[in-house]
Amino acid sequence: MRKITPSIAGIIMGCSAEFVRIGLQQGVLDIGDAVKMSGRWTYNISPARLAVRQGLTMEQLEKKVNRITGSR
């Protein structure tokens, strides 16, 4: 599965990418991590945690991500 960005996660969750970024920065979203490196935030979103949070299987999540990104 390709890397899940805050933008992709936001679409899947039905919220904005900014909501996802701030939620990860503040530690209130349990779908991954946010780390500030050299003054810039980086994000690591766990596909497995996102799938569980949204009540999806990994296969369902991968299909959604592929539809969003236009991948096969």
ABEGO torsion letter per residue (X at the ends): XBBBBAAAAAAAAGBBAAAAAAAAAAGABAAEBBBBBGGBBBBBBBAAAAAAAAGBBAAAAAAAAAAAAGBX
